[in-house]
Structures are given as structure tokens and as C-alpha cells.
């Protein structure tokens, strides 16, 4: 009988210890963040292709016909991968490489976006990069899929990347922030950099992204 009692005490003690170790459930908080209105996105970000190309030709690489050619001994390109400031989407018509100045710009955008969220009591989100360096083969394949895609794209120079404005990456479950507010905060970051002549930006409606070229 004593053995049974001791066994029950042991089981209860172990159960209590296990319960004490269980993780508390995280409760997601819906947040409304303060944003700064500045008008229509299409008017604020209307840098046309000729401006992007001028900067791309000045800062970028010589366009390559294939991915192998672009990466073969090209010391002017830096690979971009998921990091603390941004995530890279599954790329189908580009490869994740940029010239150093464009990579630095991308990191600045990602960092400033996170800082802006946290300063307003938000956080837990990163920007998503959806297109980067395109070689001639990528451009041809893309134009077969999308006839409106430019044959003479600034993406060919490694100076240009696209950031989604309708998709963001949640890094934890702390806060749920409306996508329109996340989009607006990203736009504030880009507008600030644009005013400092750090980049050209085009608001792409059909593609759901900001098209950005380093200056």
C-alpha cells in the first residue's frame, strides 16, 4: 500500500514539474500605428525607367546574357540572403545578387522599416524582396509571361530590386498590424531616402511592389 502511495506522489510531483515548464501561450495583439499621410503613392514614387537606367548604367555591371556569365568571376556582385533586415522571396526570374551600393541601400531600407515599426510600438515584421538581378535569359522568359515587362530593365545591372508592398514577413506572433499600415510605413522610409537622393523609386501597381534603384 505504501508503495502505491509513494508512486502516486511521485507521478503527481513529475506532472506538476512538467506543467511548470510548459510555455505560456502567446497572445497576438492587434495594433493600429500612427502613419504620416503624404498623398498618392503613384505620385510620390513616379521615377520613370530612363532615370533608373541612367543610375544603373553608371553604378552597375555590364549586363550578362546568362546567369553563369553574370557570376563567373564577377567581383562586383554581392549575394543577398535572408537576414535580420529582410527576407528574399522564391525568385523565378532573377538571382539574388546586387552591387555593393545597392545591397547597402536594401539593408538601410530594411533596418529603417524595422526601426520605424518599433518606434511606434509595433515590430515583428520584415520587408520581402521579390526581384533582384536579371540576365538576358531571365528577361526573355519574363517577357513571354508578361508582355509589359521591359526588355531594357534596370534589373540587368545589379543596382535594382523590388520590395513587395502587399506582403510582409511576420517574425513572431506579438503583433498583428494591418497590411496597409505596413505599406505606408515602408513608403515613408522610401520617401525619406528618395528625398536624400539615395535612390529612385517607382510604384508598380500591377506587380504589387516598389521598384528601387540605387543612386
N, C-alpha and C positions, 0 to 999 in steps of 0.2 A: 504493500500500500504506500509506504514511504517513497519507494522508487517511483511510483506513478505520480505522486505529488511533486517530487523533485523534477521529474520530466516535464510536467505541466508548467512549473515555474520557469524552467529553462526555455521552453518554447515561447512563453509569453514575453520573457526578457529579450529574446532574439527578435521577436516580432516588433516589440517596442523600439528596439535599436534601429531596425530596418526602416520603420516609419519615420523615425527622427532624421534618417539620412535621405529620405525622398526629397526630390526637388520641388520647390514651390512652383505652382502654375503661374506662368507669365500672363498678365492681363494686358491686352493691347489697348492703348489709349488713342482715341480719335482726336486729332489736333487740327485746329484752324490757325494758320500762321499769317502774320502781318505781311502784306505784299505792297510793293510800290508801283502804282499804275503808271504806264508810260505810253499808252496808245496801242495801235495795231502792230502786231508782230511783223506783218508783211511790209509795213512802212519803216519800222525801226531797223529791220535787217533786210536790206534790199541791194546789197553789193552784188552786181552782176558778174557774169563769167569773165569778162575782159579784165576786171580788177583782180579776180582770183588768179587768172593766168599770168598776169604781169608779175605778181608776187611769187607765184610758183616757179616761173622760169628763172627768176633772179636768185631764189634761195634753194631750189630743188635739184634733183638729179636729172640726168638725161633719161627721157622715157625709154623703157625697155619693152621689147616685143614679147618676152616670156618671163615667167617667174624665176626660172633658172638663171636667165641673163641678169635680172634685177639683183639677185642675191649672190651671184658669183663674183667674189672679191670686191663687192661694193662696200667700202668702209664708211660711206656717208649715211648709211641707214642704221637705225636702231630698232630693235624689235620691241613691240609693246605687248604686255601681258596683263592679266588681271592683277590689280594691286590695291592698296588701301584707298586710292582716289577714284578709281573707275573699274568697270568690267568691260571685257571685249566680247561682243556678240559672236555667234557662229557665223563666220564670214564665208560667203559663197562666191562673191565676185571681186574679192580683194584679199590682200595679205597684210598681216599686222606689222607693218614697218613704216617708220617716219624718219625724216631728217631730224637731227638733234633739237633744232629750234621749235619744230612742230611738236615733238614729244614733250618738250618743256612747257609749251603752251597748253597741251592737253592736261598735263599734271596740275598746272595752275588752275585751270577751269574746274577740274575735279576737286581740288583742295578748297577752292573758294566756295564751291557749291556746298560742300560739307560744312564749312565754317559758317556760311550764311544760315543753313538749317539750324545748326546748334546754337547760334546766337539768338535765334527766335524761339528757342525751346523745343526745337524738333531734332531730327537726326535720323539715323538708321537707314539712309538711302545713299546710293551711288548713281552716277551717270552711266549710260550704256553707249559704247562706241559701236556703230553699226557698219561703217565702211572706212577703209584706210587706203593703202597704196593699190592702184590698179595698173596692170601691164596691158599692152595692146590686146593680148588674147582675152583678158578679162573684159575689156571694153567691148570687144566684138560679141562676146557671149551675152553681155548685159544688154546690148542694143537689140539683139534678137528677141530678148524677153521684154524689153521696154524700149519702144521706138523713140521715145522722147529723151533717152539718155544721150548725153553729149559725147561725140566722138573725140572732141578736144577738151577733155576734162582735166581740171587741176589735180585730180586724184593721181594722175600719172607721174607726178613729180615728187611725191613723198612729203608734200607740205600741207596736205589737206586731209581732213577727216570729217565724218558725220557723227553727230550725237543725237540720239532719239529724244524727242520731247513728249512722246506718249507712253514711253516705257522707262521705268526706273527699277533699280535693283535694291530690294529691301535687305539690309544686312542683319537685322534682328526683328523681333516682334514687339518692340517697345511702343512704337507709334504708327498710326495709320493716317497718312496725310493725303488729301485729295490730289490727284494727278495734275489738275490744272494749277494748283498752287506750286507743286514741284516744278512744273514747266515754267511758271512765271519767275520763280527764284533762279532757275538756270538762265532764263533770259536776262535777268538783272545782272548776273555775273558776266554774261557775254557782252552786254551793252557797255558795262564798265570797261572791259578790256578793249572793246572796239573804239571807245572814245579816247583811249590811251594809245591808239594806233598799233595795237598788238596783233590785230587780226582783221580779216574781212569775214563777214557772216551773211549768209543767205538763208532766209526762212523758206524751207521746202514744204509745201502744203501736201502734195500727193505722197511724198516719201516719208512724211512724219518725222522730219529731222531738221537740225540746224547744220548747214554746210559751212565748214570753217576752214580758212586758210591762214597760216601764219604769215606775218609781215616782217 
